Amino acid sequence: MSDQISKLPPQVQERLLRFQQLQQTMQSVLAQKQQVEMEKTEVEQTLKELQKSSDDAVIYKTAGSLLIKAEKTKLTEELVERKELLNTRSLVLAKQEERIRSQVKEAQTKLQADLQPVSL
């Protein structure tokens, strides 16, 4: 396979390398997006559970491997802020994904044109 690639013109080799880099970037963005969505779901579930609890309930939050007593109102504020941050991050990643998808499609089209045998 590497032999076949080395026989390609330098411009096509560069396009192929760029295409592979774009695909890797896309995979990274999708993984980040999935991670953000999972964390956002977790925060939303936690907020729902907090709403169900009474105002005087004893609540703990994790700090590394420790559980620390927390006030419901402060914890709710922290979680709402975290959710907003995750929503923003999700939007940024969605825009990034859209832009990279477009670049991948364009690179793929150019590569296909480069690699098609010339018809006489």
C-alpha positions, 0 to 999 in steps of 0.5 A: 500500500505504501509503495502505491502511495509513493508512486502518486504525484506529490500533490496527490500525496499531500491531498491524501495526507490532508484527507487522513488528517481531517478524518482524524480531526473529525474522529477527535471532535466526535469523541469530544462531542460524545463526552460533552453530551454524556456529561450534560446528561449526567448534570441534568439528571443530578439537577432533577434529583436535587429538585426532588430533595427537600431544602434541608436534605443533607447533600454531598458532592464528590471532590476527587475520591472524597464526598464533601457536604454541600448546600443544595442552593450552591450545588444547584447554582454550580450545576446550572453553570456547568450545564450552560458551559457544556451547552456552549461547548456542545454548540462549538463542537457542532459548528466545528464538526460541520466545518470539518465535514465540509472539508472532508467532503471537499478533500474526498471529491478532489482525491477522487478526481485525482485518482480516477484514471484519465479517459481517452 
